[in-house]
Amino acid sequence: CNSSRLTEREFVIRVSVIEIYNEEVRDLLSTDSPSDCVLVVREDPRRGIFVNARKEEVINGRKLLAVLSAGEKNRSVGSTTLN
């Protein structure tokens, strides 16, 4: 049966959480201070445009939600006259 082959597969997903705030790209999973988590945008002929953000490996939905929640807590939130 085809369904038995599907249960044998295991997937690993690498997750990064970044934000662009005040023209800076920040790593929301970084444990450093907010000023130290600013990322440099780079360009490579093979990889294209990228940043070196922290990556977390997740193997299930619970871990994925925990990583996304941690990133959400580190977001910069503020009001401006444009909001």
ChimeraX attribute file (.defattr): number of C-alpha atoms within 10 A of each C-alpha:
attribute: neighborCount
match mode: 1-to-1
recipient: residues
	/A:1	5
	/A:2	6
	/A:3	7
	/A:4	8
	/A:5	8
	/A:6	9
	/A:7	8
	/A:8	7
	/A:9	7
	/A:10	8
	/A:11	8
	/A:12	10
	/A:13	11
	/A:14	12
	/A:15	16
	/A:16	17
	/A:17	21
	/A:18	22
	/A:19	18
	/A:20	13
	/A:21	12
	/A:22	7
	/A:23	7
	/A:24	14
	/A:25	17
	/A:26	24
	/A:27	26
	/A:28	25
	/A:29	24
	/A:30	20
	/A:31	11
	/A:32	11
	/A:33	8
	/A:34	14
	/A:35	9
	/A:36	11
	/A:37	19
	/A:38	21
	/A:39	18
	/A:40	13
	/A:41	11
	/A:42	11
	/A:43	11
	/A:44	8
	/A:45	6
	/A:46	6
	/A:47	8
	/A:48	8
	/A:49	10
	/A:50	12
	/A:51	15
	/A:52	11
	/A:53	20
	/A:54	16
	/A:55	15
	/A:56	16
	/A:57	13
	/A:58	17
	/A:59	13
	/A:60	12
	/A:61	9
	/A:62	9
	/A:63	13
	/A:64	17
	/A:65	12
	/A:66	12
	/A:67	20
	/A:68	15
	/A:69	13
	/A:70	15
	/A:71	18
	/A:72	15
	/A:73	11
	/A:74	18
	/A:75	18
	/A:76	13
	/A:77	8
	/A:78	6
	/A:79	6
	/A:80	6
	/A:81	4
	/A:82	4
	/A:83	5
